[in-house]
Amino acid sequence: MAVQVSLWHHYLRAIRSRGAARVQEYQRAEDVLLTVLEHLHTLDPRFLVDYSRDLEAFQFALRSSDGPLDMEVPLSVEAAALLVEEPEAAQTEDGPTSCRLGVPRGGASLEAWVTDDVFTASSEDSAKCLGHIVPSKVLHVLKDRLVAAIVHCKHHGLITPGSLNVDSLREEKLGLSLLVSSGWRTIRFNVVPVVRRKHRVPALEGAQLTLGFPEGSLKRIVGQGVALVPTSAQLWRVSTDDLLTRLLNVLGSLQGHRLDSLSILDRVNHESWCDGGRSPGLNFGHLKTVLLWASVLFPAPEDWAELQGAVYRLLVVLLCCLATSNLPHFLHPEQNLLQDAGLDLRALYQRVELFASQPEAALRIHVTHLGQSPPPRLSSGVRALLQLPASDPSYWATAYFDVLLDKFQVFHIQDKDRISAMQSIFRKTKTLGGEDR
């Protein structure tokens, strides 16, 4: 066990050794983009510059993967001054409700938002609404202003030559994709127009999620509001990405290895499960959601005190999600993050299970770490056990996942109530599926 623990910590140190450099690379790229956005604001004051982005650097430092990052561009309009209309056709069963942003008749200081380049007049004779701010039009204006700002900054030497090129500016998934060079690393930003809004998030008001977070932290996070982002040519939706990053930051304030376990699995996912980024697979957002669920399912500090055990808290949740083909969104559990992701979930499950059973090979980062691996931790029948929550949601509970930890030989909890609950669930699973579990 001592050798295994040493290997986990050695792997973590290797990841941490790049953390400071990654933050510097991110900040250099961000500075380039902020310089461009500052000039964009002078060209068109309707677009603001968001300087409060410390959490983005914090999150980037946790990652080994290099997926795209969001750069939000707030619009200089208060959502409270607009009519937020939720059409019945926009109601969905698997995600946040979409809406249209209407400009009210007689609205004060909204003249800039009823111009043809961002606004479409209402086809109906409404006593309340003049028309709507259209996401596709806003994106088109934002792209034009970005091109002009980039050309200006390059011409006046405000950005380093080669750090940014208008040729990389593409409209993708209702955002603008832009490549920014930061030394030897190139970072892709998704530039997204947003409207700030106070918004109720029922999931953060319930007792279920409060267990894994400090008292009062969820209420403070909800009070900071959310962002409305484009979801189609005509509609906006509530984005929860920033909320999830704030929740992640709260977990970083707690003692234990929660964020360390996320960094380790992100590195293993990138290097082993995705073949160095050459194969499609899970992304950082998937793993972040797994950590958030694991923090609720395992709220006790002792669950996160030891590094190897902390990683396995994420692994048992991830394996269950892959086995059932369902990773619930943390704030909208009815939304499945694995649905329509285009992933081979069966192959991914096999790679994650192999790592969970014999992690040593994936943790070796140097030839000097080669050695004989311990025997597999896992016996047969675990996949059937992992699929139980698909037929009975009550299994999505601490006691069930404690059974899985015991299967992987990492259940080292002394609490008598948890041991009793775990044994009760274990007896129930044996009656359902036989002794091979």
C-alpha positions in Angstrom: 0.0 0.0 0.0 2.9 2.4 0.8 4.3 1.9 -2.7 0.9 2.6 -4.3 0.4 5.8 -2.2 3.8 7.0 -3.2 3.0 6.5 -6.8 -0.2 8.5 -6.6 1.6 11.4 -4.9 4.5 11.3 -7.4 2.0 11.5 -10.2 0.3 14.5 -8.5 3.6 16.3 -8.0 4.3 15.9 -11.7 0.9 17.6 -12.5 1.5 20.3 -10.0 4.9 21.1 -11.4 3.2 22.4 -14.5 0.5 24.3 -12.7 2.2 27.7 -12.3 3.4 27.7 -15.9 -0.1 26.9 -17.2 -1.5 29.8 -15.2 1.1 32.1 -16.8 0.4 30.8 -20.3 -3.3 31.3 -19.7 -2.8 34.8 -18.4 -0.6 35.8 -21.4 -3.3 34.6 -23.8 -6.0 36.3 -21.8 -4.1 39.6 -21.8 -4.0 39.5 -25.6 -7.7 38.9 -25.9 -8.6 41.5 -23.2 -6.5 44.1 -25.1 -8.6 43.4 -28.2 -11.8 43.5 -26.3 -10.9 46.8 -24.7 -10.6 48.3 -28.2 -13.8 46.5 -29.3 -15.5 48.4 -26.4 -14.3 51.7 -27.7 -15.7 50.8 -31.2 -19.0 49.7 -29.8 -19.9 50.5 -26.1 -22.7 48.0 -26.2 -20.0 45.3 -25.6 -18.3 45.4 -22.2 -15.0 43.8 -20.9 -15.2 41.4 -18.0 -12.0 41.6 -15.9 -13.2 39.4 -13.1 -11.8 36.1 -14.5 -9.6 34.7 -11.7 -11.7 31.5 -11.6 -10.9 30.8 -15.2 -7.1 30.8 -14.5 -7.7 28.6 -11.4 -9.7 26.1 -13.5 -7.1 26.1 -16.3 -4.4 25.2 -13.9 -6.3 22.1 -12.7 -6.4 20.8 -16.3 -4.0 18.7 -18.4 -6.3 18.8 -21.4 -6.4 21.8 -23.7 -10.1 22.1 -24.6 -11.6 25.5 -25.5 -12.2 28.1 -22.9 -15.1 30.5 -22.7 -14.5 34.3 -22.8 -17.8 36.0 -21.9 -18.5 39.4 -23.4 -21.3 41.1 -21.3 -23.8 43.3 -23.1 -24.3 46.7 -21.6 -27.9 46.0 -20.8 -29.6 44.9 -17.6 -31.8 41.9 -17.9 -34.1 43.4 -15.4 -34.8 46.2 -17.9 -35.9 43.7 -20.6 -38.9 41.4 -21.0 -37.7 37.8 -20.5 -40.2 35.7 -22.4 -40.2 31.9 -22.2 -42.1 30.5 -25.2 -43.9 27.2 -24.7 -42.1 25.8 -27.7 -38.8 26.4 -25.9 -39.7 24.3 -22.8 -37.4 21.3 -22.7 -37.3 18.2 -20.5 -33.6 17.9 -20.4 -32.2 21.4 -19.7 -32.6 25.0 -18.7 -35.5 26.9 -20.3 -34.8 29.0 -23.3 -36.1 32.5 -23.6 -36.4 35.6 -25.8 -35.2 39.0 -24.7 -37.8 41.6 -25.4 -37.4 45.4 -25.4 -40.4 47.0 -23.5 -42.2 50.0 -24.9 -41.0 53.1 -23.1 -38.0 51.4 -21.7 -35.4 53.8 -20.4 -31.8 53.9 -21.9 -32.5 51.1 -24.3 -32.1 53.1 -27.5 -28.9 51.3 -28.4 -30.7 48.0 -28.4 -33.5 48.8 -30.9 -31.1 49.4 -33.9 -31.5 47.1 -36.9 -28.1 45.4 -36.4 -29.1 43.7 -33.1 -32.9 44.1 -33.0 -36.0 42.7 -34.8 -39.3 44.5 -34.4 -42.2 42.4 -33.1 -44.6 41.2 -35.9 -47.4 41.4 -33.4 -49.1 44.5 -32.1 -48.0 44.3 -28.5 -48.8 46.9 -25.9 -45.7 45.8 -23.9 -43.0 44.7 -26.3 -41.4 46.6 -29.2 -39.4 43.6 -30.4 -36.4 41.4 -29.5 -32.7 41.4 -29.2 -31.6 38.6 -31.6 -28.7 36.4 -30.6 -27.6 35.7 -34.3 -27.5 39.5 -35.0 -25.5 40.2 -31.8 -23.0 37.5 -32.8 -22.7 39.0 -36.3 -22.0 42.4 -34.9 -19.6 41.0 -32.3 -17.6 39.2 -35.0 -17.3 42.4 -37.2 -16.2 44.4 -34.2 -13.6 41.7 -33.2 -12.1 41.7 -36.7 -11.8 45.5 -36.7 -10.3 45.5 -33.1 -7.8 42.8 -34.0 -6.6 44.7 -37.1 -6.3 47.9 -35.1 -4.3 46.3 -32.3 -1.9 44.6 -34.7 -1.5 47.8 -36.8 -0.6 49.8 -33.6 1.6 47.1 -32.1 -0.7 46.6 -29.1 -0.5 42.8 -29.3 2.6 40.7 -30.0 3.0 39.7 -33.7 1.7 36.2 -34.4 -0.3 36.0 -31.1 -3.7 36.4 -32.8 -4.9 36.2 -36.4 -8.4 37.0 -37.8 -8.2 33.9 -39.9 -8.8 31.8 -36.8 -12.1 33.6 -36.1 -14.9 31.2 -36.8 -18.6 31.1 -35.9 -19.1 27.8 -34.0 -22.0 26.6 -31.8 -23.4 30.1 -31.3 -20.1 31.5 -30.2 -16.9 32.8 -31.9 -13.9 30.5 -31.9 -10.6 32.4 -31.7 -7.0 31.0 -31.4 -4.6 33.0 -29.2 -0.9 32.1 -29.0 0.8 32.2 -25.6 4.4 31.4 -26.1 4.6 27.9 -27.4 1.0 27.1 -26.5 -2.1 28.0 -28.5 -5.3 28.4 -26.6 -8.8 28.3 -28.2 -11.3 30.7 -26.7 -15.0 30.7 -27.4 -16.0 34.3 -27.3 -19.7 34.4 -26.2 -22.0 37.4 -25.7 -23.9 37.2 -22.4 -26.6 39.1 -20.6 -26.3 39.1 -16.8 -29.5 38.1 -14.9 -30.6 37.3 -11.4 -32.0 33.8 -11.7 -33.4 31.2 -9.3 -31.6 27.8 -9.3 -33.8 25.4 -7.4 -31.2 22.7 -7.2 -28.9 24.9 -5.1 -31.8 25.7 -2.7 -32.5 22.0 -1.8 -31.0 20.1 1.1 -29.5 17.4 -1.1 -26.6 19.5 -2.5 -25.8 21.4 0.7 -24.2 18.4 2.4 -21.0 18.6 0.4 -20.4 22.4 0.7 -19.8 24.8 3.5 -22.9 26.4 5.1 -24.1 29.5 3.2 -21.7 29.0 0.2 -24.5 27.9 -2.2 -26.7 30.8 -1.3 -23.8 33.3 -1.9 -23.1 31.7 -5.3 -26.7 31.9 -6.5 -26.9 35.5 -5.4 -24.2 36.4 -7.9 -26.6 35.8 -10.8 -26.2 33.8 -14.0 -25.5 34.5 -17.7 -27.9 34.3 -20.6 -26.1 33.0 -23.7 -27.3 32.3 -27.3 -28.8 28.9 -27.8 -30.3 29.4 -31.3 -30.6 32.2 -33.8 -33.6 33.6 -31.9 -33.3 32.3 -28.3 -31.2 32.7 -25.3 -30.7 30.3 -22.4 -29.3 30.2 -18.8 -25.7 29.1 -18.8 -24.6 27.2 -15.7 -20.9 27.0 -16.6 -19.9 29.9 -14.4 -22.0 28.5 -11.5 -20.2 25.2 -11.7 -16.8 26.8 -11.7 -17.7 28.8 -8.6 -18.8 25.5 -6.9 -15.5 24.0 -7.9 -13.7 26.9 -6.3 -15.6 26.4 -3.1 -14.4 22.8 -3.0 -10.9 24.0 -3.3 -11.3 25.9 0.0 -11.9 22.6 1.9 -9.2 20.4 3.3 -8.6 17.1 1.5 -7.8 15.9 -2.0 -11.0 16.8 -4.0 -9.3 19.0 -6.6 -6.2 16.8 -6.6 -8.3 13.8 -7.6 -9.9 15.9 -10.4 -6.5 16.9 -11.7 -5.2 13.3 -11.6 -8.2 11.9 -13.5 -8.1 14.7 -16.1 -4.5 13.8 -16.8 -5.2 10.1 -17.0 -8.2 10.8 -19.2 -6.1 12.9 -21.6 -3.1 10.6 -21.7 -4.6 7.1 -21.4 -8.4 7.1 -22.1 -8.2 9.6 -25.0 -4.7 8.5 -26.2 -3.1 11.9 -25.7 -6.0 13.8 -27.1 -6.0 11.9 -30.4 -9.3 9.9 -29.6 -12.7 11.3 -28.6 -13.6 10.9 -25.0 -14.6 12.6 -21.8 -13.8 16.3 -21.3 -13.0 18.4 -18.2 -16.6 19.4 -17.9 -17.7 15.7 -17.5 -15.0 15.1 -14.8 -15.9 18.3 -13.0 -19.5 17.2 -12.8 -18.4 13.8 -11.5 -16.4 15.6 -8.7 -19.4 17.7 -7.8 -21.6 14.7 -7.4 -18.9 12.8 -5.5 -18.6 15.7 -3.1 -22.3 15.5 -2.3 -22.3 11.7 -2.1 -19.2 11.7 0.2 -19.6 14.8 2.4 -17.4 13.6 5.2 -13.9 15.1 5.5 -12.5 11.6 6.1 -13.5 10.6 2.5 -11.0 13.1 1.1 -8.2 12.8 3.6 -6.2 10.2 1.6 -5.3 10.8 -2.1 -5.9 7.3 -3.5 -9.2 7.0 -1.7 -10.2 10.5 -3.0 -9.5 9.5 -6.6 -11.6 6.3 -6.2 -14.6 8.5 -4.9 -14.6 10.0 -8.4 -14.0 6.7 -10.1 -16.9 4.8 -8.7 -19.3 7.7 -9.6 -17.8 7.8 -13.1 -18.0 4.1 -13.7 -21.6 4.1 -12.6 -22.4 6.9 -15.0 -20.7 5.1 -17.9 -22.3 1.7 -17.1 -25.8 3.4 -17.0 -25.0 5.8 -19.9 -26.2 8.6 -17.8 -24.1 11.5 -16.2 -26.7 13.8 -14.7 -26.1 17.5 -14.9 -25.3 18.7 -11.4 -27.9 21.5 -11.4 -30.4 19.9 -13.8 -30.3 16.2 -13.0 -32.9 15.5 -15.7 -30.3 16.5 -18.3 -27.9 13.7 -19.3 -24.4 15.0 -20.2 -23.5 11.8 -22.0 -26.5 11.9 -24.3 -25.8 12.9 -27.9 -22.1 13.3 -27.0 -21.0 11.0 -29.8 -18.9 8.8 -27.5 -18.3 5.1 -27.4 -19.4 4.7 -23.8 -18.8 0.9 -23.8 -15.2 1.4 -24.8 -14.8 4.3 -22.4 -16.2 2.1 -19.6 -13.7 -0.6 -20.3 -10.7 1.8 -20.2 -11.9 3.4 -16.9 -12.6 0.0 -15.3 -9.2 -1.2 -16.3 -7.6 1.8 -14.7 -9.6 1.4 -11.5 -8.7 -2.2 -11.3 -4.9 -1.7 -12.0 -4.1 2.0 -12.0 -0.3 1.6 -11.6 0.5 1.4 -15.3 -1.2 4.7 -16.1 0.4 6.5 -13.2 4.0 5.7 -14.3 5.4 8.9 -15.8 9.0 7.7 -16.1 10.9 4.5 -16.9 12.2 4.4 -13.4 8.7 3.8 -12.1 8.4 0.5 -14.0 7.8 -2.5 -11.8 5.5 -5.3 -11.2 1.9 -4.2 -10.8 -0.2 -5.6 -7.9 -3.0 -8.0 -9.0 -6.3 -6.5 -10.1 -8.5 -5.0 -7.4 -11.7 -6.0 -9.1 -13.6 -9.3 -9.1 -16.2 -10.3 -11.7 -19.7 -9.0 -11.6 -19.0 -5.3 -10.9 -20.6 -4.0 -14.1 -24.0 -5.5 -13.2 -23.7 -3.9 -9.8 -22.8 -0.5 -11.4 -26.0 -0.6 -13.5 -28.4 -0.8 -10.6 -29.1 3.0 -10.4 -30.5 2.8 -13.9 -33.4 0.6 -12.7 -33.7 2.1 -9.2 -32.7 5.7 -8.6 -32.6 5.1 -4.8 -29.2 3.5 -5.3 -27.8 6.9 -6.1 -26.8 7.3 -2.5 -23.7 7.1 -0.3 -24.3 3.6 0.9 -24.4 2.2 -2.6 -21.2 3.9 -3.6 -19.6 2.7 -0.3 -20.3 -0.8 -1.6 -18.4 0.0 -4.8 -15.5 1.5 -2.8 -15.3 -1.8 -0.8 -15.3 -3.7 -4.1 -12.2 -1.7 -5.0 -10.6 -2.2 -1.6 -10.6 1.5 -0.7 -13.4 1.6 1.9 -11.6 2.7 5.1 -14.4 4.4 7.0 -14.9 3.9 10.7 -18.3 5.4 11.1 -20.6 2.6 12.3 -23.8 4.1 10.7 -22.1 4.2 7.3 -20.8 0.7 7.7 -24.2 -0.5 8.6 -25.9 1.3 5.7 -23.3 -0.1 3.3 -23.8 -3.6 4.6 -27.5 -3.3 4.2 -27.2 -2.2 0.6 -24.7 -5.0 -0.1 -27.2 -7.6 1.2 -29.9 -6.1 -1.0 -27.7 -6.3 -4.1 -26.8 -10.0 -3.3 -30.5 -10.9 -3.2 -31.0 -9.2 -6.6 -28.1 -10.6 -8.5 -26.6 -13.6 -6.7 -23.4 -14.3 -5.0 -21.1 -13.3 -7.9 -21.3 -9.7 -6.9 
